[in-house]
Amino acid sequence: MALINTIREKSGVAVGLVAVGMVLFIVGGDLVGGNSRLFNRNDTTVGEVAGQKVELADYNNALEQAKQAFIAQQQRQPDDQAMGFLRDQAWNQTIYRMAFQPEWEKLGLSVSGDEEWDMVQGDNISPAIKQAFSDPKTGQFDRARLIDYLKNLEKLPPENQAAWRNFEANLPTERIANKYNALLKNSVYVTTAEAKRFEQAQNTKATVKYLFVPYGSISDSAVKVTDAQLQAYLDKNKGKYKVEDGRTVEYITVPVVASKEDSAAVKTSIADLATQFASAPVDSLFVSANSEQPYNKAFRSPADLPEELRKQLPLIQGKVYGPYAENGTYSLYKVTGASTGTQSAARASHILIKAEGATPEAKAAAKAKAQDILNKIKGGADFATLARQFGTDGTKEQGGDLGWFGQGRMVPEFEKAIFGATAPGLLPNVVETSFGYHVIKVTAAPTKQTYQVAEVKKTIAPSDATREAAYAKAQELKGQATDLESFRKLVTKDKTLVKQEAKNLDRAARNVNNLPNARELVRWAFGFNQNGDETKVGDISEVYEMGDQYVIAALTDQRSKGTATVANLRPELTALVRNEEKAKLISAKLPTAGTLEEMASKYGPTAQVGTAPDVVLGQGNLTNVGFEPLAVGKAFALKPGQKSAPIQGEQGVLVVEPVSVTPAASTAAIKATQQQLLQQRAQQQDSKIYEAIKAHANVKDNRTKFF
């Protein structure tokens, strides 16, 4: 939306396209993509919503409209990442339209002709139209501009007229959707009793004494957990473990890294350019023709020059410096101009001594320490050595070196001291700033000298030969991996290889861990393998190219929509069940009589007794223990002095005993609390309505067959 005004200034026609794009993003559909059906299969169904099939052609139509809206707004074609977003956008809006339509019809929701007119020219104009026809300077809606546009609509090209008509046709859907959401949102209510209960939970405080035995006090190896126990726990807690389709893969990457030969070739190439650069008649054109970085004509102070050039100061006009190897790039620099700037730049080192407190005594001690360091340096001690020994900021490891910097980049007191110097050297006095006390050494005197530098840069990139060698290695590995066992043995045969795992990938995933643009690998995991059969656990993928690496993968697990299995959740379930068993052991060993201190003494040294002040019921935290909502809730249910039975908590077993409870003060602002809770609930309704209708529609997403 931020680009709409710019687009409108370029063309009145574009206004219509952008406005169309706005609504299409809300209610629209889809048109591009999906011509990549695998293995000549004739199935053109990309999914199912509320018992209705979603055909590829319809989905593509929605995607194309979303794509055109993107182009109109961003003034560029969508890249792979943007197309992934647009596909998800088009799918979600397809779900919205198909799942919500029956609900609207049940309620008899409709939009009259008068309402449609009102959305375009009346008192309740569509927000998309208002945004598109707002003044870029004031942000105010320009009704006259809209009316003028509509009057001249018939004079626009046919495709723009069609786009506007399509936009108008979607307005009723937008209005019905707003009516439906408003109907449900306005049914949200918070009772006075709820508001009072919330106030009490947030403001009632207690001091709670507790006995705590952490689960970690019992070795994991002392508790054996069986598959039957894991399954029983999962069966009891099915509601917590609802999952979507998922796939787990293991993968090996073969990186494509520039070789010594590649580096040498780039070095030779840029060395040849150095001779030509020295005699180039027009430096800007030479840079444009030979550099990967555009020409920069700005004059720069030493603070803004590359480090390799700063080492050569003062620079000579007309001279070519380099080539230098810097961060995977070879660089040439030609000084094309020199001038005097308006502000100075300097280089300095410092040793910062911070006061250990805000008292006058602490500040005096810090100043005295800084003065002692200054005296030692004046006596011949090495500045960098003392900086590493006594410095208290991030420069200490560099011997206090701050590098070059221009005026305006440091605090005033520091700048005044440095830019007041006329020559390099140790400043005679300690300098005080808001950070502390500084011992300062000017390593390059302030200067206003600036340089204009033309730069030629060449990245040290892998050659075609290097890339082909990496691909050949990946194909060789693929040939050796005929099944999951042989795939896993690859890393034992070749210690340079690293096998990684990506667990429970979802259908829409575009990345696999840190592998970008891994959509084809995800599609393979969910769809079909090279032989045309459905991908099964143990199958090995083809070789995929992802940036500067080749990847081969093995499917190691698949998860169906519904409740997760023990196999999917084994580590998590094992930890939970193990803690349950530990809780039984701890509870059985804890004595039931006596004070908390006596109980802890009889239990042993791993039992801890403490007191948590200001415990809040609505927060569920115990000081020095952590988040323990069950124990906190139990403490508020007891009278002061009463002890609870052993409680199986999050971090261990607890016995709690409230010492005192301070009730929440009565407040007359209960209406304000009621309104606050109402607003919070209302803000959540749009997403909750969508998720509820989506769940009821039993959505089946098979887009991985095509995208």
N, C-alpha and C positions, 0 to 999 in steps of 0.2 A: 504493500500500500504506500510505502514511503516514496516510491518512484512514480506514482500516478501523476502527480502534478507536473513533474518533468516531462513525462510522456505527453501530457495534455498540451504543454507549451509547444511541443514539436508538431503536433497535429491534432486537429479537432476530431479526426476519424479515430485516432488512438484512444480517445476518451471512451468511445463506445466499446472498443475491444477490452479496455481495462475494466470497465464496469461489468461487462459480461464475465470477465475473469473472476471478479470478486464474488459474484453469485455462484459461478460454477464451482468455485472452491468450497462453497457452502452446501450446494445441493447437486452439483453436477455429476458428470459421468466421465467417459474415457475413450480414447481412440487410437493410441499408438502402441506399437510393441508387439506382442504376442504372435508374430509370424514365425516363431522359432519352435514350432511343435516338434517333439522328439520322435524319431523313428517312424515317421509317416503314419502316425496314429490318427484316426479320423475323429476321435473324441474332441469336440470343441466346447466342452463345458468346463468353465474355470471354477465353478463352485455351486453352492446351493444355499438359498436364504429363504426361510419360512416355507420350505417345501417347493420353492420355485427354482428352476435351474438358471444359473447366470451364464449366458452364452458368451463366447469369446468376442464375437462381433460387438455385442452390447458393451462389454467391458472395455474393448478397444476404443469405442466411440467416446465413452466417459473419459478415458485416459487422454485421448487426443485433445478434448476440450480443456482438460486440466493443463495439458502441455501448452496449448495456445495461450491460456491465461498466464502461465509462467513466463512465456516469451514476451507477452505484452507488458508485464510488470517489470521484468528483469532486463529486458532488451538484449537477451542472449539465449542461445539454445541450452537446454538443460544438460548437464554432464551426467555421468553414470550415477553419482550419488543423488543428484536431484531427481533423476528418473526413478530411482528406488523410492524416494519420498512420494513422488507423484503417483506411482503405482499403488502405494499403500493408501494415499489420499483418495484415489478413485475407488479403491476397494471399500474403504470405510464408508464412503458416501453412497456406494451401491447398496451396501448393507442397510444404511440409514433409510434410503428411499424404499427398498423392497420390504424391510421389516416394519417400518412405521406406517406405510400406506394402509394396511389392514386396520391398524389401530385408529387412524384418522377416520376411516370409513365407518367403523363401529360407532364412533361418537357423532357422526354426521357433520364433521367439520368441513367447511367450504369457504370460498372467497368469492364475493360478489364482484360484478363488473365495476361498481362504484369503488370498492376497496382497491381493485387493481389500478384504477385511475388515481386514487389517493396516494398509492405507493410511488407513482411516477411524477405527478404534478400537483398533488393536493397538500394537505397539512401533515401527513405522515409518510413522507418520502423515504424510500428504502435507504438504509445507511450506506449501501454500496454506491448508490447514485449520488448521495450527498458527498461522500468522500471523493468521488471522481470529479465532481463539479465544485470543489471548494477552492477558494482563492489561495494560491501557494504561499502568499505572504502573511495573510491574516488567519487562514484556516477557516474562514467563514464560507458557508454554502452560498453559491452564486446562482440564484434561481433564473435570472435573466439569461445566463450562459446556457443553462439547461434548455430553456424554452427555445432559444435560438438554434440549438443543436437539433431539437426535435422538428422544428420548422423546416430545416434544411436536410432532414434525414433522407428524403427521396433523391437528393442530388449526390449522395455518397455512392461509392462503388457497390455493386450487388452483394459482394461478400460481407461488407460492413453492415449493410442493411439486414442481411440474414443473421449476422451476429447479434444485432440489436433485437431482432424479433425473437431469437432464441433466448436472449436475456429476459425479455418481457414474459415469454412463456413460462419461465422458471419462477417468476415472482409469486404466483399463487402458492407454489410449493413452499417457498420461504415463509410466507405469511401463515400458512397452515401449521408449519413446524413450530413457529413462534407461539401460535395459539395453543398448540398441544402442550408445549413445555410450560407455558404460563399457567395453563389449567392445573398441571400437576404441581408446579412450584408453589402456586397459591394455596394448595391444600396442606402445605407444611405448617406445623403449629408446635409451639413449645408451651407447655402448661406452667402455671405458677409453681406447682409442686416440683417440676423438673428444675426450674430455675433456682428454687430454694435448695434443692439437693445438690446442685452444682456449686452454689456458693458455699455450702457446708463442706463439701469435699475439697474445695480449694483453700479454705480459710481455717478449718479446724486443724489444730496442731497438737501433737503429743510428744512427750518425752518417753522413749521406749528403751527398756533394758532388754538385752538379748544374749542368748548363748548361741554360738555359731560354730558348726563343725563343717569345714569345706569338703566337698567331694574329693578334692585333690589330696586329702590326707590319707586316702586309701589308694593304693597302686591299682592302675587299670588291669594289670596282669592278675590281680587277686580276684577279679570278677569275670566270670565266663558268661558270655551272652550267646544264646542259641538262636537259630533261625526261627524256631517256633515262637520264642519270646518277641523277636522283631516283628513277625507277622501279627501276633496278638496285639502289639502296640499299634501297628498300622491300622488294623481292623477297628480298634477303639477310637482312633483319631482320624478317620477317613476324611472328615471335613477340612482338615488342615492341609491335606496333601492332594488337592485337585490340581491336575496338570493338563497342559495342552500337549499336542504331538511334539516329540523331541527326538533328536538324534545325537549320538555321541560318536566322535571320530578321533582317531589318532592320526597324526600327520608328520611327515618329514619334509624339510625344506632344503633345497639346494640353492644357496645364494649365488647371485651373479655379481661378482666383485671385480673391479678393474684390476688387471694383472700388472706386473712390472713392465711388461711390453707395452701395455696400453698407456701407462704413465709416461714411459719414455717417448712414445709416439706423440703425445700431446706436448711434451716438453720440447721436442724437436720442432714441432709445428709452430709453437709460440716463439721459439728462438728465431725462426725464420721471419716471423712477423716483426720481431724487435728491430731488425735492420730496416724493414720497410716503414715501420712506425716513425723512426727517427727522421725520415725524409718525406713523410706524408705531407702533401700541401694543405689538405683540409682534414684536421684531426677528427672532427665530429663525424665526417663521412667515413673515415677509416674505422672508427669505433663501431659505427652502425653496420659496416660490412663484415667486421671480423670478430666482434665481441658478443658474448651471450648476455651482456648487461648494457642497457642504453647509456648514451652519452649524458654526462652531468656537467653542465657549464658553470655551476656555482663555485664561488671562491670559498675555500674552507680553511679554518684555523688548524693548527697542529692537533687540537683536541678532537677534530673530526676526520683526521687523515688515517689511512691504514697504518698499522703498527710498523710494518716494514719501511714505510716512507718516513715515519717519525724517527727511525733509527738513523736516517740519512740527513737529518736537518743540519744546516739550512739547505734547502733544495735549490737546484740550478735550473733556471728556465730554459726550456728546449731539450733538456736531457731526458733520456728514457731510462727508467729504473726497472730492474728485473731481468728475467722472469723470477717470480717467487712462488713457491708452493705453499698455499694457505688453505686449510680446511677442504682438501679435495679439489682445489682449483689452482691453476697456474695463472698468474697475473702479471701484466705489464703496466707500468705507469709512465706517462709523459707529462712533464710540467709545462703547461701551455700558457700560464700567466701567473704574475705575482702582484700583490697589492697590499695596501694597509687597511685593515678592518677597523670597525668601530669599537670592538671590545677585545680585551686581552685574553690570552690563554696561558696557562702555566702548568708545570708538573711539580708534584711535591710528594713527600712521604711524611707520615706522622706516627706518633705513639700516643694513643688515647688512654687516659687514666680516668675511670669513672668513680664517682663517690659512692661509697657503700651505705647510702642513706641520704636523707634530705636535711639532716641537722647541720648546723654550722661546723660542728666538730668533724663530721664525716667529710665535708667539703674541704676543710683545712688539711685533713690528713691526705686527701687525694692530691691537693695542690702541692703539698710538701713532697709527696712521692714523685710527682712529675718534675719538680724542681731538682730533686736528687738525680733523676735520670738525665736531665739536661746537663747537670754539672759533670756527670760521668762522661757524657759524649764530648763536652768541651775539653775534658781531660784526656781524650784520645780513644774512648771506647767506641766500638763499631755500632752505628745507628741501627742497621738492619738486625744485628744480633739482639740488641736490647728490645727492639720492636717485637721480635718473635718471643722474647722472654716475658715482657710486661704488657704488651698491647692487649686491648680488650675488645677489639672489633674485628671485622672480617678481613682487614688488611694485614693482620699480624703475620700470617703465613707467607705473605709476599714481602716481608721485611718492612711493612708499613707503607708500601708504595701505593699511592692513589692514582697513578697514571696522569695523563693530561686531562685538564678540564677547563672549561670556559667560565667567564664571569656569569653569575646567576645560578650556578649549580651547587654551591655550598652555602652554609649559613653565613650571615653577614660578618660576624666577628672573625671567622676563619678566613673568609675572602679578603677582608681588610688587611690582615696580617700578611697574606701571601702576595696579593697584588700590589702591596706597598713595597715589596722587595725590589731591588734594582739589579741583583745578581744572585746566582745560585749560592746556597750555603745554609748553615744552621741558623735559625732565627734566635736572637739572644734571649728572648723571654718566653715563658710559658703562656699559652693563649687559652683563655676560658671561653667556652661556648655552652649552649644548653645541653650538650652531650657530656661535658666534663672538661678535663684539662688536657691540652695538646702540646706535645713537644714536636716542633715542625722543622723539616729540612726542605728547602726549595731546591729541587734537582734540575729544573730548567726555568730560567728567569722569565717573567711575564713578557709576552710579545703580542703585538697586534698584526704581525705578518700573516698573510693568507695566501693560499695558492689555488690556482685552477689546474685540475689534474684530469687528463683523459685516461681512461682505464680500458684495457683489453683483457677479458677474462675467458678462460676455457676450462670447463669442467673435466676432470679426469674421469671419463665414463668408460664403462665396459665396451669393448669393440664387438663387432658381429661375431668374430672368431671366439672371443671369450664367452659370449652368450651361447653360441652353438655348442661349445665344450660343456657348459653347465647343463644345457638341455640334453646332450648326449648322456651325461652322467645320470640325470634324472630318469631318462628312458631305460638306462641299464639297470637302475634300481627297481624300476617298475617291472622289468623282465624277470628279476630275481624274486619279486614278491608275488607269489602265486596264491597265497592265502594269508590269513592273519598271523599264523605262526612264523612263516618265512618273512613277513613284513617286519615283525618285531625283532627278528634276528639281524636285520640290516644294521641296526645301531651297534650290535655287539661285534659285527665283522669290521665295521668302519667307525672308529672312535671319533671321527670328525663330524659324524652325523648326530643330530639331536632329535629325539622323538617327543612330540608334545601332544596334549590331549585337549579337546574342546568338548565340554559336557553339555548335553541337553540343548543343542541348538534348536531354535524355533524356525518355523517355516519361512518367516519373513527376514531372517538374519541376512545381512549383507557382508558382515565381517565375521571372521572366525578367529577368536582371540585377537591378536595384533595383526592378523593378515587382512589387508584392505581389499575391497572389491572381490570378495570370495563367493559371490553369488552362485557361480556355476558349481562350485564344490558343494554348497548347501543344496542346490537343486538335485545334484547327483545323490546326495545322502537321502533325500526325501523321494526321489523319483525313480529314475531308470539308470541301469548301468550300460556299459558299452555294447553288451550283447543284446540289448533290447528287453532284457528281463527286469523285473523289479529288483531294486537294490536290497540285498540281504546282509545281515550281520556277517562279517568276515570278508565281504567283497572289497576289492582294491580298486581305487579310482584310476582314471587316466592321469596324465601329467598336466597340471594346470599352471599357467604363467600368471603370476601376481606381482606386478611391479618388477623389481629386480630380484626375483627368486622364482624357482619352480617348485611345485608342491605335489606330492603324492599322498593319498590318504587311505585309511581303512575304516570302514564302518564297524564300530565295536558294540554299539547298543542302540536300540530303538524303543521309544516310549510312546504309547498310544494315549489319546485323550481320555481322561477319566481320573482314576486314582492311581498314583504312582505305585510302583512295585518295590518290594524289599531290595531287589537288585539295584534299582535306580537310587535308592536312598540309604544304602547300607551304612556308610560312615556316619551320617546324621542320626539315623535310628539307633545305631550301636551306642553312640555317646549318650543318647537320651535314656535308653533302656539300662545301660550300665549305671547311670546316675540313680535310676529308680532302685536298682539292686543295692547300690551303695547306701541309699537312704534307708533301706530296710536294715542293713547291717548296723548303721550308725544309731538308728532309733532303738534297735534291740539292745544295744550296749549302753545307751544313756539311762542313768537312774531316773526314777520318777519322783523321788522325794528330795526335800532339801531346797536350799536357795540355789540360784543359778551358779553362784561361785562354788558351792558344794558339789553340784552336779558336774561342773566342769572339772573339778579336782578329781573326782572319782573316775570320770571318763578318761582323762589323760591330757597330755600337753597340747594336743591338736585342737582341743575345745577352747574357744575364745569367748570371753565375756566382755561386753561393751555397752555403752549407753549412747543412743542416737537422739540428739535434741531436735526440736522443730520438724518432726516427721509429719508430712502432709498426706492425707488419705488419697487425694486425687493424683499424687505423683508417684507413690509406691516405692520410694527410695529409702534405704537405711544407710546412715553415715558409716563409712568404712566397710560396708558389705556390698552395696550396690542395689540394683533394681530387684526388689523382692515384693511384688504386689500382694501375693497371698499372705505373707507374714505380716505386712503392714495392715491389710484388711482385717486379719485376725486380731491384731493388737487393738484396733479401734472397736472391736466387738467385745473386748474384755473390760472389766472394771480395774482401776488402779490396784496393783498388788496381786492380781490374778495371773497365774502362769498358763500358757497354752500347752497343749500336747506337742510333741515333735512335729515339725512342719517340713515337708519336702519342698525346698525352695529352688531357686534358679541356680545358685552357686553352691548350695550345701543344705544341711539340715539346721533348722533354727527352732529355738524355744523363745517366745517373746513374753514380756511382762511390762505392761504400761505402767509408768511411774506417775504421770499426770496427763490430763487432757484439758486443753484450753479450747472451749467451743468457739465457733465463729461468731463474731459480733453481729447482732441483728442489724440489718440495713434496710433503709427505705428505698434503695435503688434497685429493688428486685425487678422492676419493669425494664430497667436498662440491661440487666443481665439476661432477661427474657428476650429482649430485642437482639442482643449480641449473639445468643445461641441460635435465634431464628435466622439471622443473616448468615451464620456459618453453615447452617443446614441448607439454606437456599442456594448458596454458592456451590454446594456439592451436587445439586440436583441434576444439572445438565448431564454430567458424566454418569451419574447413577441411573438416570432414565435411559441413556444410550446403552449402558452395559446390561440393564435388565431386559430391555427389548431385544438386544442382540442375543442374550442367553436364551430367551424364549423362542427366538427364530431358528435355533439349532443350525448355526452357520457352519458350512463345510467349505474350507478354502483349499482349492486344488491348483492354485496359480503356479505352483512350482513346476508343473508340467510345461509351462509356457515362458515363465520369466525367472 
